[in-house]
């Protein structure tokens, strides 16, 4: 920013580019695209911000593959460079904050069980970060960002309690029961 860069936050909806036709050493024709500007749709608005550029860095995280497809990357002939997609796609993962005052101490390392369940201590208050990745056949819909508490109770908690017996008494403070109790208490006040 000190060098004059201005940030805008939104979703890339289009590109303006020029196309040059090149020939490969094998004599195959190849289209090269040079991006001239990016159209950024501003959040909660019908407006968009055109951003002129000389270089574009695809930093869309889990959506990098989708963004690359907008330029035709990966949509060319399968046996060519243009046919290789960016191998990135969104995947939903389960990460939970749990509370267990009698859990392992401050010197506990990040632990990954052979089953894939993991935990690490988070600060001084008896909190831990824990989770696991679902099996490939159970891969959840990445567009649904709701927390799956059943996954924790059925897959993560049993493995944690088996590995660290103190975790048999842990609490998952963000369960729907907790939210309902909080709402009931607020409505009574």
C-alpha positions, -999 to 999 in steps of 0.1 A, spaced: 0 0 0 29 23 7 39 19 -30 4 30 -42 -15 -2 -43 -52 2 -37 -72 -27 -23 -108 -35 -33 -127 -65 -19 -152 -84 -40 -157 -112 -64 -140 -114 -97 -168 -117 -123 -149 -112 -156 -116 -104 -173 -106 -83 -202 -76 -98 -221 -59 -98 -254 -52 -131 -272 -21 -139 -292 -17 -170 -314 16 -188 -310 30 -220 -326 47 -246 -304 79 -264 -314 56 -293 -325 37 -270 -349 6 -269 -327 -13 -236 -324 -16 -221 -289 -36 -191 -277 -19 -170 -251 -40 -146 -231 -27 -114 -215 -50 -100 -189 -55 -62 -192 -82 -57 -165 -103 -76 -139 -139 -68 -132 -145 -71 -94 -182 -72 -82 -184 -52 -50 -202 -69 -21 -238 -60 -15 -239 -38 -45 -247 -38 -82 -215 -19 -88 -183 -34 -100 -147 -21 -99 -126 -25 -131 -90 -31 -120 -64 -25 -147 -33 -46 -142 -1 -59 -158 1 -90 -136 -26 -110 -119 -20 -134 -90 -46 -160 -84 -50 -160 -46 -86 -172 -45 -78 -201 -21 -102 -230 -24 -118 -212 -54 -86 -208 -75 -96 -236 -99 -129 -220 -106 -113 -186 -112 -88 -202 -136 -116 -218 -155 -131 -184 -161 -100 -177 -183 -102 -211 -200 -74 -227 -181 -79 -264 -181 -106 -263 -208 -82 -270 -237 -74 -303 -254 -67 -329 -227 -33 -338 -241 -20 -302 -241 -8 -276 -215 -41 -257 -219 -60 -289 -209 -44 -291 -174 -68 -275 -148 -56 -259 -116 -60 -288 -92 -77 -268 -64 -113 -273 -52 -132 -263 -21 -135 -290 5 -154 -288 38 -134 -297 69 -144 -301 105 -125 -282 132 -139 -277 167 -130 -257 198 -136 -279 229 -132 -271 265 -117 -296 290 -102 -280 322 -86 -314 332 -71 -320 298 -34 -324 289 -11 -296 301 7 -267 284 35 -289 272 12 -311 251 23 -312 215 0 -311 185 -12 -347 183 -25 -365 153 -40 -399 160 -35 -427 135 -72 -424 126 -67 -388 115 -83 -372 145 -61 -344 159 -60 -319 188 -37 -292 201 -40 -270 232 -53 -235 226 -41 -210 253 -43 -212 290 -81 -217 296 -84 -255 290 -95 -251 254 -83 -273 226 -86 -272 188 -97 -306 174 -110 -322 143 -107 -347 115 -113 -349 78 -142 -369 66 -137 -401 45 -138 -395 8 -171 -413 4 -185 -390 31 -173 -358 15 -197 -331 26 -212 -303 3 -187 -274 5 -214 -249 -1 -231 -258 32 -211 -241 59 -232 -253 89 -212 -270 116 -219 -307 118 -220 -315 155 -230 -352 149 -196 -357 131 -179 -345 162 -199 -368 185 -197 -398 162 -162 -396 147 -140 -372 167 -150 -374 203 -147 -413 206 -112 -412 192 -102 -383 214 -115 -400 246 -98 -432 236 -64 -414 231 -67 -391 261 -91 -404 288 -96 -368 303 -114 -359 271 -143 -381 281 -156 -351 300 -149 -324 274 -175 -299 264 -183 -286 229 -196 -251 237 -211 -244 203 -236 -272 201 -272 -265 191 -283 -274 226 -260 -247 240 -274 -222 215 -310 -232 224 -303 -228 261 -288 -194 255 -318 -183 235 -342 -196 262 -323 -178 289 -323 -145 269 -361 -148 263 -368 -153 300 -349 -121 309 
